[in-house]
């Protein structure tokens, strides 16, 4: 059922495409021409000051203070009283400063994300975002790593599968950060005999990343090329006509730890380094170290 909304006719219209990062592109503004609307909001919903948040996993947002401004349902608007500008700007800063964590929160809790438009979220997802006036989310370094990987890689892995960066990109550029995070976790326990990364070895499609406790001498890779066939059989298994199983290998040899994994980014993300470190510490404890 359509209803009259004369308070909107001829006013500036802010389309979601007018968000340029967290800025407003005035050149994208339109003018409201329609005369009948389904469930129009009252005039106070469009009266500044306004905090505008796009219903998108990117959480683009901005504060608008200048004039009456209409917007469509792709945007959630929070209208304040004339003296609420400072409060709205504080929320605006909160979203900017905690964007990765908030995006991860939406990715884990939204019932709309990945459905229909793959990056669209609902108004309820935005209203459910955590906010602490004057406080902080108290995100640890490890939690920040997990949140960043959810936003940057895991969400697209769920949505795009083989076409995601996590599966399309090779691991070479990620190995240093993987090794840094992995060693930092292990060395919380074994700092007196610190674990250090050694240069990686590459077979076609496979990476071996070695580490050494207390000695940074290199690994003797002579004859390693002859292991290629065995490595392929170790990491890959065909089950039936449509199921491929990909394994990873973690090998302990004296003071050395070897990770053997496919040369795809998803296996060498920083969040995976956290998981691998937990499993390594458990293995070492079981072995009596």
Rosetta blueprint (number, residue, H / E / L):
1 X L
2 X E
3 X E
4 X E
5 X L
6 X L
7 X L
8 X L
9 X L
10 X L
11 X L
12 X E
13 X E
14 X E
15 X L
16 X H
17 X H
18 X H
19 X E
20 X E
21 X L
22 X L
23 X E
24 X E
25 X L
26 X H
27 X H
28 X H
29 X L
30 X E
31 X E
32 X L
33 X L
34 X L
35 X L
36 X E
37 X E
38 X E
39 X L
40 X L
41 X L
42 X L
43 X H
44 X H
45 X H
46 X H
47 X L
48 X L
49 X L
50 X E
51 X E
52 X E
53 X E
54 X E
55 X L
56 X E
57 X L
58 X L
59 X L
60 X L
61 X E
62 X E
63 X E
64 X E
65 X L
66 X L
67 X L
68 X L
69 X L
70 X E
71 X E
72 X L
73 X L
74 X L
75 X E
76 X E
77 X E
78 X E
79 X E
80 X L
81 X L
82 X L
83 X L
84 X L
85 X H
86 X H
87 X H
88 X H
89 X H
90 X H
91 X H
92 X H
93 X H
94 X H
95 X H
96 X H
97 X H
98 X L
99 X H
100 X H
101 X H
102 X H
103 X H
104 X H
105 X H
106 X H
107 X H
108 X H
109 X H
110 X L
111 X L
112 X L
113 X L
114 X L
115 X L
116 X L
117 X L
118 X L
119 X L
120 X E
121 X L
122 X L
123 X H
124 X H
125 X H
126 X H
127 X H
128 X L
129 X L
130 X L
131 X L
132 X L
133 X L
134 X L
135 X L
136 X L
137 X L
138 X L
139 X L
140 X L
141 X H
142 X H
143 X H
144 X H
145 X H
146 X H
147 X H
148 X H
149 X H
150 X H
151 X H
152 X H
153 X H
154 X H
155 X H
156 X H
157 X H
158 X H
159 X H
160 X H
161 X H
162 X H
163 X H
164 X L
165 X H
166 X H
167 X H
168 X H
169 X L
170 X L
171 X L
172 X H
173 X H
174 X H
175 X H
176 X H
177 X H
178 X H
179 X H
180 X H
181 X H
182 X H
183 X H
184 X H
185 X H
186 X H
187 X H
188 X H
189 X H
190 X H
191 X H
192 X H
193 X H
194 X L
195 X E
196 X E
197 X E
198 X L
199 X L
200 X L
201 X E
202 X E
203 X E
204 X L
205 X L
206 X E
207 X E
208 X E
209 X E
210 X E
211 X E
212 X E
213 X E
214 X L
215 X L
216 X L
217 X L
218 X L
219 X L
220 X L
221 X L
222 X L
223 X L
224 X H
225 X H
226 X H
227 X H
228 X H
229 X H
230 X H
231 X H
232 X H
233 X H
234 X H
235 X H
236 X E
237 X E
238 X E
239 X E
240 X L
241 X L
242 X L
243 X E
244 X E
245 X E
246 X E
247 X L
248 X L
249 X E
250 X E
251 X E
252 X E
253 X E
254 X L
255 X L
256 X E
257 X E
258 X E
259 X E
260 X E
261 X E
262 X E
263 X L
264 X L
265 X H
266 X H
267 X H
268 X H
269 X L
270 X H
271 X H
272 X H
273 X H
274 X H
275 X H
276 X H
277 X H
278 X H
279 X H
280 X H
281 X H
282 X H
283 X H
284 X H
285 X H
286 X H
287 X L
288 X L
289 X L
